[in-house]
């Protein structure tokens, strides 16, 4: 209540001030109500609870304060109430964002507080979801809630710290200008109980703009700060890379791009008085062809070393092997329920808000070719992309193919071969809009029975939107996922080296999620969506989930 | 412009050099491969003559790296020599044997059974072979054997035995730590801690320049089965120097029932007499005294003070010894 009171006084004061000076204060916000009902259906299960209702309402109030022409403070305050939290019993308050930004002498921009940072897929990059190809609108709306709650903006990681950027004009015909962007953030607070020191993430980019193209230096450094606890181990990881993009003068439709860099992970064991250093490098050379705005093709050769370590690019966004508290067990023997497509979209599975020094566990049923995106260590090969192909502004097609293999075998001298093909299509015609996507991955390795691998996975997305009227739309969405075969997943040691291999197998596993919804657009700022979904999983333990969701959103 | 492109390509391909291991992580063959014996267990020779310098080892080969154990057990002495390792074969590098045992008892000239146990998560394979020891290993360099009781007591040994019940302070034959004879010390004395002792004269001039840190007193020692002997029986060892200083070391308790090597650096002995030069001089030791002691059960007054241990009532002390020797630089290898 005290926080509400303070906010109220601040708002009145700010409003009075705002009446005097226009645009010194701005308000924005979002109000949201999300209500879910799920029911669980397993034949013969008399032990587990079969229904769950949950949800929340929240208001995020954003305030932009501009005390001077060169300074801006952005604050987002949150009030959230869980479904069923009567009389304020489940109300939580908080500050979602606090950022100060400004310009010094009209030359140097700075930002302090919450920052969304992104560089290249090898240095600082929040790789996307693995359970979508080209998702239906009804699922995108659920996905936006996750992105908003976990601060997933594009491929950026939300960090707290300071950032500054500035540039120089070079007065040279060839070398036009130099742009500098640096940041330093607090990645981890010290923990005295586990002797984990404070950890900072610092880095930046230096971009040289030339008449031929741009040459960029990127640096990402995750490092412990000494003497913030009784230090036992100090960790440091740095990734430094160079990237360039050049349009070939003789053949102007072709563009050459390159990124290459080195990583160095250093573990300083202060108790044993020994240091372990792990070095490796990567490169990515691409050639793209754009005949017009309607066709873009690209081919890339990739090589990412087995010891390449880049925590800010190798952390998975969603733990596809994690569990939810919604129907956590299955059957009368209370086995752990395997999560599925519905859980990843609607339930409380594990999302990584930030990155750390450990390679995350990944689920080969969802991504085995590049589980850590392009920064996945121990991969070499090439990719071919039809980045964009438009037909009469109605049909958009794109596809990507990766043909890669390991550089060094895992537990054997035989190498795994990977193949990944993705195709997406969007079609718009009058009131209809259809989108579809398909990803197929296969992993193979020859050899003795204990080392042979043959895994194939497929994910299909389909969506259909039909605008019944100007304000009402019918939304249909479908997801289908299959996994069949076996894999040996590495268990990593403290230095992210594979230690042992855990066999996993998928016996023609299938998942399907279907949703049907209505979206009512009251005005351009508020929408109400109601959807009904069914989910079925065919695995060691088959089950079905049904869901009904009401989602109300108001932007102001 | 072309130059820039060439630099690009050069950067890419000049950087294509990295040191690669055979594979990452533990071997899948070791983790999941089938355990098969490729070559059975054999010895490099059937007769092991340890008196001559010659390689003596065991050989075998199997299909995967795993933790293995090879035990060589003397049929007559019960002596054991163990080899362990993590590999896929036995060879001269990991099973080379000089005739020593893990601990007392030592090997005799006898037949030995060597048993190799290979075990992964699924299977356990056991293989055996027999070898004969035709000659024992020579004693270590700089070893001074004080008493092994094979040919009686050392000359001028002084024996003291208290009045008690079933007092045994004699040379016995049988399962000795080394050879076939040992010295038994035991009995029941319910009124005093002290059951008896032997004092053996020694001459250690050869150790005059040896540091007390590097002179080891070695002895084989065995107690008895707990419940049949007092749990708190113990031994005390005095080393006397010719200047009258007496240094002691207490082995407390002696509660094991198989022969063990007790090897104590002279530097760990403590002065128990009035000091003379208050310096441990390894070259001036002239007597070893080994005392058998135990808490008396009572009833009645305990000589020398202290409280009785009624729980020892009827339990016969057993503190048998064998192979008393000095060694330098390292403990004796049984």
Interface residues (C-beta under 8 A of the other chain):
Chain A: X212 X242 X244 X246 X248 X249 X256 X258 X260 X280 X281 X283 X285 X303 X305 X306 X378 X407 X408 X409 X410 X411 X412 X413 X448 X450 X451 X488 X490 X497 X498 X499 X500 X501 X503
Chain B: X1 X4 X5 X8 X9 X11 X12 X15 X16 X18 X20 X21 X22 X23 X24 X25 X26 X27 X28 X29 X31 X32 X33 X34
